[in-house]
Amino acid sequence: MNLYDSPVERARRTRERAEELGRAADRATDPEHRQRLREKALRLLRENPAADSPPSR
């Protein structure tokens, strides 16, 4: 396990988690659950603005 958690790595994991939540929201059949998942994904991205932008190459 890599103990050094760089901001870039943290942003990448946050972005991936938000994308997973978005896909789960797309699959959700209950409208309230769908809305909660989308709100959670947006909250993750707001808390970590670096995760909102694609990585620079």
Order of alpha helices (4+ residues) and beta strands (2+ residues): alpha-alpha
